[in-house]
Amino acid sequence: MQTIQQQRAAFALERVQNAAHNHRVNKSEYKSYASALPAMIHINGLGQAAAFYKSKGDTHELLYELLSDWLTKPNQPYAGKSDLITGITEENMHQYRLAQAECVNDFGTPSCFI
C-alpha cells in the first residue's frame, strides 16, 4: 500500500511525463506556470488561482486539470465532484482549506503536483 505522498508523486509524475510527450505543450511554459502556481495559490487562494488557470487555456489549463483531477479523486477534499471549480463552489470552507493545504504546504512549495 502506498502512502499519500507516494500516490501524489506517482500521479504528478504520470501527468508531467504525459505533458513532456505532448508536442503541443511548450515545456518551458509548463515548467514556468507550474512553478508559479503555488505562489498564486498562496497569495490569491485556491479558487482564484484555479479559475485563472482554467480560463487561460492551453498550458495553464493542463495544470488546472492536473490539480482538478487530483483533488476530485477518492479520499481527496472534492471527491466525487466533476471538477475543482465545482467542488470549491459546492463544498464548505473546511473542504476548501483541506484542498488548499493539499496543494501548498506551509513553506509555499507545491505538494500535489510537480
Buried (B, 14 or more C-beta within 10 A) or exposed (E): EEEEEEBBBEBBEEBBEEBEEEEEBEEEEBBEBBEBBBBBBBEEBBBEBBBBBBEEEEBBBBBBBBBBBBBBBEEBBBEEBEBBBBBBEEBEEEBBEBBBBBBBEEEEEBBBBB
